[in-house]
């Protein structure tokens, strides 16, 4: 169910109306790992609620129970605990970022991978890198996502986001904000908020800062403090102890512990994740349940309830909670955990198990495209119902689909400075905001056409001609001169090689004749009964020995002549003129392939980046580009809302 805009621009709030009818007391829960990326853009929903359903509450949460981003083998030379990195298909190829992402205007984490460059544009990175002074740096440049950075925890041990000390990451975070906002006035506002909070709370954790920033970003977008709005953290929402185990959010935990239902629950979970990136439960150690326990100071690990009565948490250093009886209920589990580890542990579902926990109490708010595994959750719920396991009345997910770039039509007298890939796509470095709204889709079409053309430019001369027409590389004449020089040298060397072939053919003939004489000499010896008198020796000398000696002399002479010809040919082929011409060809071909790769990289960033940022824009982009609020208001008014059912 989606909202449908009427001709006069107002929206019939079909999705919100249906939600209000079914769940009039619901709170809409918006979770994100950072406040500085796209999460606070959900202020669009608060604006819509204020107009249609003002009493509805919004709960904005910092999802702080995942491990902070790390990259195996990455250790900065300066020894800092945190480091700011981009994402490419080389040095940071395996990067998975969480809780520290930020993008410049138009920036997105869309990597023009080596595979895409080859498949979509026929780029030979081997040729492009052949003459590079620093191949590593060039490969990173050619496969780098534009306008996106992530903060990496560079220490040796993994760290839960909820335990990252603000004081340790603060310098890197400030660097990231300054980079992303390019020193703008809005950037100074963000830095001011960060400074004020860090000064007032020197012992604070990073999620506390994000929680502090969320209402301020909402207010910045809405023009007033958000109403019916509160903030939280998942370490608070999903705290699991003897005071919380009975809450609806932990219903699925009970299902996986109760002997009457755990087999069905396990079967439903495994069927849902089968064929995906998530593990089925039998791929974990014995007793695994689809939940992780976050233990303060000890990390996060899979929860395992063993038949011998023990409870295990597979944190980096596994924790065993011994017991005489098997845990069969959420209450028993909470008692066991609290008695051994305290009341502050957090129980969070793995992948598809998290959504049914949260939607038992709240309506989750997702951007379009976020949490792409939700269909697997729906599959698990369907399997549970097939197996006749009780499923509570779960709230649907509320999806928000923005029309970010079309909404720039509401902005007048604002000139946008385009990044390199969009400058290539649209042919201008500066463009009025409303003009960008009108032509950004056409730019994607042009770049797809460009990729198709690049894919057809296989021969170096064709690629050079295309680059010269675009004034990107002027080397056709130099390339042709080098080719002509090599052709002349090749013709000279070929004439000598032909002489070599003639001589080698004569050598083969001489050796064949010698072999025939040797065979005839043997036959003659046997015919004489192996007895040779002086007359026979004289006769055989004339018939065989003298011709054989003559042949051998001729072969030696011919071999010397071939050796001399080879020497002359090598001199031509390896002459300074030939070497210089070949170096010129390799250099120009490499330069042409690099230019081709850059064109393809820009095209891929446009084709993939614009739709992604259209759906998930960074919240602070709006006031930075348009302090009047017209852009944000248009995005809020035109956003499509739909309900996604899990049951």
Secondary structure as a PSIPRED ss2 file (coil, helix, strand):
# PSIPRED VFORMAT (PSIPRED V4.0)

   1 X C   1.000  0.000  0.000
   2 X E   0.000  0.000  1.000
   3 X C   1.000  0.000  0.000
   4 X E   0.000  0.000  1.000
   5 X E   0.000  0.000  1.000
   6 X C   1.000  0.000  0.000
   7 X C   1.000  0.000  0.000
   8 X C   1.000  0.000  0.000
   9 X C   1.000  0.000  0.000
  10 X C   1.000  0.000  0.000
  11 X E   0.000  0.000  1.000
  12 X E   0.000  0.000  1.000
  13 X C   1.000  0.000  0.000
  14 X H   0.000  1.000  0.000
  15 X H   0.000  1.000  0.000
  16 X H   0.000  1.000  0.000
  17 X H   0.000  1.000  0.000
  18 X H   0.000  1.000  0.000
  19 X H   0.000  1.000  0.000
  20 X H   0.000  1.000  0.000
  21 X H   0.000  1.000  0.000
  22 X H   0.000  1.000  0.000
  23 X C   1.000  0.000  0.000
  24 X C   1.000  0.000  0.000
  25 X C   1.000  0.000  0.000
  26 X C   1.000  0.000  0.000
  27 X E   0.000  0.000  1.000
  28 X E   0.000  0.000  1.000
  29 X E   0.000  0.000  1.000
  30 X E   0.000  0.000  1.000
  31 X E   0.000  0.000  1.000
  32 X E   0.000  0.000  1.000
  33 X C   1.000  0.000  0.000
  34 X C   1.000  0.000  0.000
  35 X C   1.000  0.000  0.000
  36 X C   1.000  0.000  0.000
  37 X C   1.000  0.000  0.000
  38 X C   1.000  0.000  0.000
  39 X H   0.000  1.000  0.000
  40 X H   0.000  1.000  0.000
  41 X H   0.000  1.000  0.000
  42 X H   0.000  1.000  0.000
  43 X H   0.000  1.000  0.000
  44 X H   0.000  1.000  0.000
  45 X H   0.000  1.000  0.000
  46 X H   0.000  1.000  0.000
  47 X H   0.000  1.000  0.000
  48 X H   0.000  1.000  0.000
  49 X H   0.000  1.000  0.000
  50 X H   0.000  1.000  0.000
  51 X H   0.000  1.000  0.000
  52 X H   0.000  1.000  0.000
  53 X C   1.000  0.000  0.000
  54 X C   1.000  0.000  0.000
  55 X C   1.000  0.000  0.000
  56 X C   1.000  0.000  0.000
  57 X E   0.000  0.000  1.000
  58 X E   0.000  0.000  1.000
  59 X E   0.000  0.000  1.000
  60 X E   0.000  0.000  1.000
  61 X E   0.000  0.000  1.000
  62 X E   0.000  0.000  1.000
  63 X C   1.000  0.000  0.000
  64 X C   1.000  0.000  0.000
  65 X C   1.000  0.000  0.000
  66 X C   1.000  0.000  0.000
  67 X E   0.000  0.000  1.000
  68 X C   1.000  0.000  0.000
  69 X C   1.000  0.000  0.000
  70 X E   0.000  0.000  1.000
  71 X C   1.000  0.000  0.000
  72 X C   1.000  0.000  0.000
  73 X C   1.000  0.000  0.000
  74 X C   1.000  0.000  0.000
  75 X C   1.000  0.000  0.000
  76 X C   1.000  0.000  0.000
  77 X C   1.000  0.000  0.000
  78 X C   1.000  0.000  0.000
  79 X C   1.000  0.000  0.000
  80 X C   1.000  0.000  0.000
  81 X C   1.000  0.000  0.000
  82 X E   0.000  0.000  1.000
  83 X E   0.000  0.000  1.000
  84 X E   0.000  0.000  1.000
  85 X E   0.000  0.000  1.000
  86 X C   1.000  0.000  0.000
  87 X C   1.000  0.000  0.000
  88 X C   1.000  0.000  0.000
  89 X C   1.000  0.000  0.000
  90 X C   1.000  0.000  0.000
  91 X C   1.000  0.000  0.000
  92 X C   1.000  0.000  0.000
  93 X C   1.000  0.000  0.000
  94 X C   1.000  0.000  0.000
  95 X C   1.000  0.000  0.000
  96 X E   0.000  0.000  1.000
  97 X C   1.000  0.000  0.000
  98 X C   1.000  0.000  0.000
  99 X C   1.000  0.000  0.000
 100 X C   1.000  0.000  0.000
 101 X E   0.000  0.000  1.000
 102 X E   0.000  0.000  1.000
 103 X E   0.000  0.000  1.000
 104 X C   1.000  0.000  0.000
 105 X C   1.000  0.000  0.000
 106 X C   1.000  0.000  0.000
 107 X C   1.000  0.000  0.000
 108 X C   1.000  0.000  0.000
 109 X C   1.000  0.000  0.000
 110 X C   1.000  0.000  0.000
 111 X C   1.000  0.000  0.000
 112 X C   1.000  0.000  0.000
 113 X C   1.000  0.000  0.000
 114 X H   0.000  1.000  0.000
 115 X H   0.000  1.000  0.000
 116 X H   0.000  1.000  0.000
 117 X H   0.000  1.000  0.000
 118 X H   0.000  1.000  0.000
 119 X H   0.000  1.000  0.000
 120 X H   0.000  1.000  0.000
 121 X H   0.000  1.000  0.000
 122 X C   1.000  0.000  0.000
 123 X C   1.000  0.000  0.000
 124 X C   1.000  0.000  0.000
 125 X H   0.000  1.000  0.000
 126 X H   0.000  1.000  0.000
 127 X H   0.000  1.000  0.000
 128 X H   0.000  1.000  0.000
 129 X H   0.000  1.000  0.000
 130 X C   1.000  0.000  0.000
 131 X C   1.000  0.000  0.000
 132 X C   1.000  0.000  0.000
 133 X C   1.000  0.000  0.000
 134 X C   1.000  0.000  0.000
 135 X H   0.000  1.000  0.000
 136 X H   0.000  1.000  0.000
 137 X H   0.000  1.000  0.000
 138 X H   0.000  1.000  0.000
 139 X H   0.000  1.000  0.000
 140 X H   0.000  1.000  0.000
 141 X H   0.000  1.000  0.000
 142 X H   0.000  1.000  0.000
 143 X C   1.000  0.000  0.000
 144 X C   1.000  0.000  0.000
 145 X C   1.000  0.000  0.000
 146 X C   1.000  0.000  0.000
 147 X C   1.000  0.000  0.000
 148 X E   0.000  0.000  1.000
 149 X E   0.000  0.000  1.000
 150 X E   0.000  0.000  1.000
 151 X E   0.000  0.000  1.000
 152 X E   0.000  0.000  1.000
 153 X E   0.000  0.000  1.000
 154 X C   1.000  0.000  0.000
 155 X C   1.000  0.000  0.000
 156 X C   1.000  0.000  0.000
 157 X C   1.000  0.000  0.000
 158 X C   1.000  0.000  0.000
 159 X C   1.000  0.000  0.000
 160 X E   0.000  0.000  1.000
 161 X H   0.000  1.000  0.000
 162 X H   0.000  1.000  0.000
 163 X H   0.000  1.000  0.000
 164 X C   1.000  0.000  0.000
 165 X E   0.000  0.000  1.000
 166 X H   0.000  1.000  0.000
 167 X H   0.000  1.000  0.000
 168 X H   0.000  1.000  0.000
 169 X H   0.000  1.000  0.000
 170 X H   0.000  1.000  0.000
 171 X H   0.000  1.000  0.000
 172 X H   0.000  1.000  0.000
 173 X H   0.000  1.000  0.000
 174 X H   0.000  1.000  0.000
 175 X H   0.000  1.000  0.000
 176 X H   0.000  1.000  0.000
 177 X H   0.000  1.000  0.000
 178 X H   0.000  1.000  0.000
 179 X H   0.000  1.000  0.000
 180 X H   0.000  1.000  0.000
 181 X H   0.000  1.000  0.000
 182 X C   1.000  0.000  0.000
 183 X C   1.000  0.000  0.000
 184 X C   1.000  0.000  0.000
 185 X H   0.000  1.000  0.000
 186 X H   0.000  1.000  0.000
 187 X H   0.000  1.000  0.000
 188 X H   0.000  1.000  0.000
 189 X H   0.000  1.000  0.000
 190 X H   0.000  1.000  0.000
 191 X H   0.000  1.000  0.000
 192 X H   0.000  1.000  0.000
 193 X H   0.000  1.000  0.000
 194 X H   0.000  1.000  0.000
 195 X H   0.000  1.000  0.000
 196 X H   0.000  1.000  0.000
 197 X H   0.000  1.000  0.000
 198 X H   0.000  1.000  0.000
 199 X H   0.000  1.000  0.000
 200 X H   0.000  1.000  0.000
 201 X C   1.000  0.000  0.000
 202 X C   1.000  0.000  0.000
 203 X C   1.000  0.000  0.000
 204 X C   1.000  0.000  0.000
 205 X E   0.000  0.000  1.000
 206 X H   0.000  1.000  0.000
 207 X H   0.000  1.000  0.000
 208 X H   0.000  1.000  0.000
 209 X H   0.000  1.000  0.000
 210 X H   0.000  1.000  0.000
 211 X H   0.000  1.000  0.000
 212 X H   0.000  1.000  0.000
 213 X H   0.000  1.000  0.000
 214 X H   0.000  1.000  0.000
 215 X H   0.000  1.000  0.000
 216 X H   0.000  1.000  0.000
 217 X H   0.000  1.000  0.000
 218 X H   0.000  1.000  0.000
 219 X H   0.000  1.000  0.000
 220 X H   0.000  1.000  0.000
 221 X H   0.000  1.000  0.000
 222 X H   0.000  1.000  0.000
 223 X C   1.000  0.000  0.000
 224 X C   1.000  0.000  0.000
 225 X C   1.000  0.000  0.000
 226 X C   1.000  0.000  0.000
 227 X C   1.000  0.000  0.000
 228 X C   1.000  0.000  0.000
 229 X E   0.000  0.000  1.000
 230 X E   0.000  0.000  1.000
 231 X E   0.000  0.000  1.000
 232 X E   0.000  0.000  1.000
 233 X E   0.000  0.000  1.000
 234 X H   0.000  1.000  0.000
 235 X H   0.000  1.000  0.000
 236 X H   0.000  1.000  0.000
 237 X H   0.000  1.000  0.000
 238 X C   1.000  0.000  0.000
 239 X E   0.000  0.000  1.000
 240 X C   1.000  0.000  0.000
 241 X C   1.000  0.000  0.000
 242 X C   1.000  0.000  0.000
 243 X C   1.000  0.000  0.000
 244 X C   1.000  0.000  0.000
 245 X C   1.000  0.000  0.000
 246 X C   1.000  0.000  0.000
 247 X C   1.000  0.000  0.000
 248 X H   0.000  1.000  0.000
 249 X H   0.000  1.000  0.000
 250 X H   0.000  1.000  0.000
 251 X H   0.000  1.000  0.000
 252 X H   0.000  1.000  0.000
 253 X H   0.000  1.000  0.000
 254 X H   0.000  1.000  0.000
 255 X H   0.000  1.000  0.000
 256 X H   0.000  1.000  0.000
 257 X H   0.000  1.000  0.000
 258 X C   1.000  0.000  0.000
 259 X C   1.000  0.000  0.000
 260 X C   1.000  0.000  0.000
 261 X C   1.000  0.000  0.000
 262 X H   0.000  1.000  0.000
 263 X H   0.000  1.000  0.000
 264 X H   0.000  1.000  0.000
 265 X H   0.000  1.000  0.000
 266 X H   0.000  1.000  0.000
 267 X H   0.000  1.000  0.000
 268 X H   0.000  1.000  0.000
 269 X H   0.000  1.000  0.000
 270 X H   0.000  1.000  0.000
 271 X H   0.000  1.000  0.000
 272 X H   0.000  1.000  0.000
 273 X H   0.000  1.000  0.000
 274 X C   1.000  0.000  0.000
 275 X C   1.000  0.000  0.000
 276 X C   1.000  0.000  0.000
 277 X C   1.000  0.000  0.000
 278 X C   1.000  0.000  0.000
 279 X C   1.000  0.000  0.000
 280 X C   1.000  0.000  0.000
 281 X H   0.000  1.000  0.000
 282 X H   0.000  1.000  0.000
 283 X H   0.000  1.000  0.000
 284 X C   1.000  0.000  0.000
 285 X C   1.000  0.000  0.000
 286 X C   1.000  0.000  0.000
 287 X C   1.000  0.000  0.000
 288 X E   0.000  0.000  1.000
 289 X E   0.000  0.000  1.000
 290 X E   0.000  0.000  1.000
 291 X E   0.000  0.000  1.000
 292 X E   0.000  0.000  1.000
 293 X E   0.000  0.000  1.000
 294 X E   0.000  0.000  1.000
 295 X E   0.000  0.000  1.000
 296 X C   1.000  0.000  0.000
 297 X C   1.000  0.000  0.000
 298 X C   1.000  0.000  0.000
 299 X E   0.000  0.000  1.000
 300 X E   0.000  0.000  1.000
 301 X E   0.000  0.000  1.000
 302 X E   0.000  0.000  1.000
 303 X E   0.000  0.000  1.000
 304 X E   0.000  0.000  1.000
 305 X E   0.000  0.000  1.000
 306 X C   1.000  0.000  0.000
 307 X C   1.000  0.000  0.000
 308 X C   1.000  0.000  0.000
 309 X C   1.000  0.000  0.000
 310 X C   1.000  0.000  0.000
 311 X E   0.000  0.000  1.000
 312 X E   0.000  0.000  1.000
 313 X E   0.000  0.000  1.000
 314 X E   0.000  0.000  1.000
 315 X C   1.000  0.000  0.000
 316 X C   1.000  0.000  0.000
 317 X C   1.000  0.000  0.000
 318 X C   1.000  0.000  0.000
 319 X E   0.000  0.000  1.000
 320 X E   0.000  0.000  1.000
 321 X E   0.000  0.000  1.000
 322 X C   1.000  0.000  0.000
 323 X C   1.000  0.000  0.000
 324 X C   1.000  0.000  0.000
 325 X C   1.000  0.000  0.000
 326 X C   1.000  0.000  0.000
 327 X C   1.000  0.000  0.000
 328 X C   1.000  0.000  0.000
 329 X C   1.000  0.000  0.000
 330 X H   0.000  1.000  0.000
 331 X H   0.000  1.000  0.000
 332 X H   0.000  1.000  0.000
 333 X H   0.000  1.000  0.000
 334 X H   0.000  1.000  0.000
 335 X H   0.000  1.000  0.000
 336 X H   0.000  1.000  0.000
 337 X H   0.000  1.000  0.000
 338 X H   0.000  1.000  0.000
 339 X H   0.000  1.000  0.000
 340 X H   0.000  1.000  0.000
 341 X H   0.000  1.000  0.000
 342 X C   1.000  0.000  0.000
 343 X C   1.000  0.000  0.000
 344 X C   1.000  0.000  0.000
 345 X C   1.000  0.000  0.000
 346 X E   0.000  0.000  1.000
 347 X E   0.000  0.000  1.000
 348 X E   0.000  0.000  1.000
 349 X E   0.000  0.000  1.000
 350 X C   1.000  0.000  0.000
 351 X C   1.000  0.000  0.000
 352 X H   0.000  1.000  0.000
 353 X H   0.000  1.000  0.000
 354 X H   0.000  1.000  0.000
 355 X H   0.000  1.000  0.000
 356 X H   0.000  1.000  0.000
 357 X H   0.000  1.000  0.000
 358 X H   0.000  1.000  0.000
 359 X C   1.000  0.000  0.000
 360 X C   1.000  0.000  0.000
 361 X C   1.000  0.000  0.000
 362 X C   1.000  0.000  0.000
 363 X E   0.000  0.000  1.000
 364 X E   0.000  0.000  1.000
 365 X E   0.000  0.000  1.000
 366 X E   0.000  0.000  1.000
 367 X E   0.000  0.000  1.000
 368 X C   1.000  0.000  0.000
 369 X C   1.000  0.000  0.000
 370 X C   1.000  0.000  0.000
 371 X C   1.000  0.000  0.000
 372 X C   1.000  0.000  0.000
 373 X C   1.000  0.000  0.000
 374 X H   0.000  1.000  0.000
 375 X H   0.000  1.000  0.000
 376 X H   0.000  1.000  0.000
 377 X H   0.000  1.000  0.000
 378 X H   0.000  1.000  0.000
 379 X H   0.000  1.000  0.000
 380 X H   0.000  1.000  0.000
 381 X H   0.000  1.000  0.000
 382 X H   0.000  1.000  0.000
 383 X H   0.000  1.000  0.000
 384 X H   0.000  1.000  0.000
 385 X H   0.000  1.000  0.000
 386 X H   0.000  1.000  0.000
 387 X C   1.000  0.000  0.000
 388 X C   1.000  0.000  0.000
 389 X C   1.000  0.000  0.000
 390 X C   1.000  0.000  0.000
 391 X C   1.000  0.000  0.000
 392 X C   1.000  0.000  0.000
 393 X C   1.000  0.000  0.000
 394 X C   1.000  0.000  0.000
 395 X C   1.000  0.000  0.000
 396 X C   1.000  0.000  0.000
 397 X E   0.000  0.000  1.000
 398 X E   0.000  0.000  1.000
 399 X E   0.000  0.000  1.000
 400 X E   0.000  0.000  1.000
 401 X E   0.000  0.000  1.000
 402 X C   1.000  0.000  0.000
 403 X C   1.000  0.000  0.000
 404 X C   1.000  0.000  0.000
 405 X C   1.000  0.000  0.000
 406 X H   0.000  1.000  0.000
 407 X H   0.000  1.000  0.000
 408 X H   0.000  1.000  0.000
 409 X H   0.000  1.000  0.000
 410 X H   0.000  1.000  0.000
 411 X C   1.000  0.000  0.000
 412 X C   1.000  0.000  0.000
 413 X C   1.000  0.000  0.000
 414 X C   1.000  0.000  0.000
 415 X E   0.000  0.000  1.000
 416 X E   0.000  0.000  1.000
 417 X E   0.000  0.000  1.000
 418 X C   1.000  0.000  0.000
 419 X C   1.000  0.000  0.000
 420 X H   0.000  1.000  0.000
 421 X H   0.000  1.000  0.000
 422 X H   0.000  1.000  0.000
 423 X H   0.000  1.000  0.000
 424 X H   0.000  1.000  0.000
 425 X H   0.000  1.000  0.000
 426 X H   0.000  1.000  0.000
 427 X C   1.000  0.000  0.000
 428 X C   1.000  0.000  0.000
 429 X C   1.000  0.000  0.000
 430 X E   0.000  0.000  1.000
 431 X E   0.000  0.000  1.000
 432 X E   0.000  0.000  1.000
 433 X H   0.000  1.000  0.000
 434 X H   0.000  1.000  0.000
 435 X H   0.000  1.000  0.000
 436 X H   0.000  1.000  0.000
 437 X H   0.000  1.000  0.000
 438 X H   0.000  1.000  0.000
 439 X H   0.000  1.000  0.000
 440 X H   0.000  1.000  0.000
 441 X H   0.000  1.000  0.000
 442 X H   0.000  1.000  0.000
 443 X H   0.000  1.000  0.000
 444 X H   0.000  1.000  0.000
 445 X H   0.000  1.000  0.000
 446 X H   0.000  1.000  0.000
 447 X H   0.000  1.000  0.000
 448 X H   0.000  1.000  0.000
 449 X H   0.000  1.000  0.000
 450 X H   0.000  1.000  0.000
 451 X H   0.000  1.000  0.000
 452 X H   0.000  1.000  0.000
 453 X H   0.000  1.000  0.000
 454 X H   0.000  1.000  0.000
 455 X H   0.000  1.000  0.000
 456 X H   0.000  1.000  0.000
 457 X C   1.000  0.000  0.000
 458 X C   1.000  0.000  0.000
 459 X C   1.000  0.000  0.000
 460 X H   0.000  1.000  0.000
 461 X H   0.000  1.000  0.000
 462 X H   0.000  1.000  0.000
 463 X H   0.000  1.000  0.000
 464 X H   0.000  1.000  0.000
 465 X H   0.000  1.000  0.000
 466 X H   0.000  1.000  0.000
 467 X H   0.000  1.000  0.000
 468 X H   0.000  1.000  0.000
 469 X H   0.000  1.000  0.000
 470 X C   1.000  0.000  0.000
 471 X C   1.000  0.000  0.000
 472 X C   1.000  0.000  0.000
 473 X C   1.000  0.000  0.000
 474 X C   1.000  0.000  0.000
 475 X C   1.000  0.000  0.000
 476 X H   0.000  1.000  0.000
 477 X H   0.000  1.000  0.000
 478 X H   0.000  1.000  0.000
 479 X H   0.000  1.000  0.000
 480 X H   0.000  1.000  0.000
 481 X H   0.000  1.000  0.000
 482 X H   0.000  1.000  0.000
 483 X H   0.000  1.000  0.000
 484 X H   0.000  1.000  0.000
 485 X H   0.000  1.000  0.000
 486 X H   0.000  1.000  0.000
 487 X H   0.000  1.000  0.000
 488 X H   0.000  1.000  0.000
 489 X H   0.000  1.000  0.000
 490 X H   0.000  1.000  0.000
 491 X H   0.000  1.000  0.000
 492 X H   0.000  1.000  0.000
 493 X H   0.000  1.000  0.000
 494 X H   0.000  1.000  0.000
 495 X H   0.000  1.000  0.000
 496 X H   0.000  1.000  0.000
 497 X H   0.000  1.000  0.000
 498 X H   0.000  1.000  0.000
 499 X H   0.000  1.000  0.000
 500 X H   0.000  1.000  0.000
 501 X H   0.000  1.000  0.000
 502 X H   0.000  1.000  0.000
 503 X H   0.000  1.000  0.000
 504 X H   0.000  1.000  0.000
 505 X H   0.000  1.000  0.000
 506 X H   0.000  1.000  0.000
 507 X H   0.000  1.000  0.000
 508 X H   0.000  1.000  0.000
 509 X H   0.000  1.000  0.000
 510 X H   0.000  1.000  0.000
 511 X H   0.000  1.000  0.000
 512 X H   0.000  1.000  0.000
 513 X H   0.000  1.000  0.000
 514 X H   0.000  1.000  0.000
 515 X H   0.000  1.000  0.000
 516 X H   0.000  1.000  0.000
 517 X H   0.000  1.000  0.000
 518 X H   0.000  1.000  0.000
 519 X H   0.000  1.000  0.000
 520 X H   0.000  1.000  0.000
 521 X H   0.000  1.000  0.000
 522 X H   0.000  1.000  0.000
 523 X H   0.000  1.000  0.000
 524 X H   0.000  1.000  0.000
 525 X H   0.000  1.000  0.000
 526 X H   0.000  1.000  0.000
 527 X H   0.000  1.000  0.000
 528 X C   1.000  0.000  0.000
 529 X C   1.000  0.000  0.000
 530 X C   1.000  0.000  0.000
 531 X C   1.000  0.000  0.000
 532 X C   1.000  0.000  0.000
 533 X C   1.000  0.000  0.000
 534 X H   0.000  1.000  0.000
 535 X H   0.000  1.000  0.000
 536 X H   0.000  1.000  0.000
 537 X H   0.000  1.000  0.000
 538 X H   0.000  1.000  0.000
 539 X H   0.000  1.000  0.000
 540 X H   0.000  1.000  0.000
 541 X H   0.000  1.000  0.000
 542 X H   0.000  1.000  0.000
 543 X H   0.000  1.000  0.000
 544 X H   0.000  1.000  0.000
 545 X H   0.000  1.000  0.000
 546 X H   0.000  1.000  0.000
 547 X H   0.000  1.000  0.000
 548 X H   0.000  1.000  0.000
 549 X H   0.000  1.000  0.000
 550 X H   0.000  1.000  0.000
 551 X H   0.000  1.000  0.000
 552 X H   0.000  1.000  0.000
 553 X H   0.000  1.000  0.000
 554 X H   0.000  1.000  0.000
 555 X H   0.000  1.000  0.000
 556 X H   0.000  1.000  0.000
 557 X H   0.000  1.000  0.000
 558 X H   0.000  1.000  0.000
 559 X H   0.000  1.000  0.000
 560 X H   0.000  1.000  0.000
 561 X H   0.000  1.000  0.000
 562 X H   0.000  1.000  0.000
 563 X H   0.000  1.000  0.000
 564 X H   0.000  1.000  0.000
 565 X H   0.000  1.000  0.000
 566 X H   0.000  1.000  0.000
 567 X H   0.000  1.000  0.000
 568 X H   0.000  1.000  0.000
 569 X H   0.000  1.000  0.000
 570 X H   0.000  1.000  0.000
 571 X H   0.000  1.000  0.000
 572 X H   0.000  1.000  0.000
 573 X H   0.000  1.000  0.000
 574 X C   1.000  0.000  0.000
 575 X C   1.000  0.000  0.000
 576 X H   0.000  1.000  0.000
 577 X H   0.000  1.000  0.000
 578 X H   0.000  1.000  0.000
 579 X H   0.000  1.000  0.000
 580 X H   0.000  1.000  0.000
 581 X H   0.000  1.000  0.000
 582 X H   0.000  1.000  0.000
 583 X H   0.000  1.000  0.000
 584 X H   0.000  1.000  0.000
 585 X H   0.000  1.000  0.000
 586 X H   0.000  1.000  0.000
 587 X H   0.000  1.000  0.000
 588 X H   0.000  1.000  0.000
 589 X H   0.000  1.000  0.000
 590 X H   0.000  1.000  0.000
 591 X H   0.000  1.000  0.000
 592 X H   0.000  1.000  0.000
 593 X H   0.000  1.000  0.000
 594 X H   0.000  1.000  0.000
 595 X H   0.000  1.000  0.000
 596 X H   0.000  1.000  0.000
 597 X H   0.000  1.000  0.000
 598 X H   0.000  1.000  0.000
 599 X H   0.000  1.000  0.000
 600 X H   0.000  1.000  0.000
 601 X H   0.000  1.000  0.000
 602 X H   0.000  1.000  0.000
 603 X H   0.000  1.000  0.000
 604 X H   0.000  1.000  0.000
 605 X H   0.000  1.000  0.000
 606 X H   0.000  1.000  0.000
 607 X H   0.000  1.000  0.000
 608 X H   0.000  1.000  0.000
 609 X H   0.000  1.000  0.000
 610 X H   0.000  1.000  0.000
 611 X H   0.000  1.000  0.000
 612 X H   0.000  1.000  0.000
 613 X H   0.000  1.000  0.000
 614 X H   0.000  1.000  0.000
 615 X H   0.000  1.000  0.000
 616 X C   1.000  0.000  0.000
 617 X C   1.000  0.000  0.000
 618 X C   1.000  0.000  0.000
 619 X C   1.000  0.000  0.000
 620 X H   0.000  1.000  0.000
 621 X H   0.000  1.000  0.000
 622 X H   0.000  1.000  0.000
 623 X H   0.000  1.000  0.000
 624 X H   0.000  1.000  0.000
 625 X H   0.000  1.000  0.000
 626 X C   1.000  0.000  0.000
 627 X C   1.000  0.000  0.000
 628 X C   1.000  0.000  0.000
 629 X C   1.000  0.000  0.000
 630 X H   0.000  1.000  0.000
 631 X H   0.000  1.000  0.000
 632 X H   0.000  1.000  0.000
 633 X H   0.000  1.000  0.000
 634 X H   0.000  1.000  0.000
 635 X H   0.000  1.000  0.000
 636 X H   0.000  1.000  0.000
 637 X H   0.000  1.000  0.000
 638 X H   0.000  1.000  0.000
 639 X C   1.000  0.000  0.000
 640 X E   0.000  0.000  1.000
 641 X E   0.000  0.000  1.000
 642 X E   0.000  0.000  1.000
 643 X E   0.000  0.000  1.000
 644 X E   0.000  0.000  1.000
 645 X C   1.000  0.000  0.000
 646 X C   1.000  0.000  0.000
 647 X C   1.000  0.000  0.000
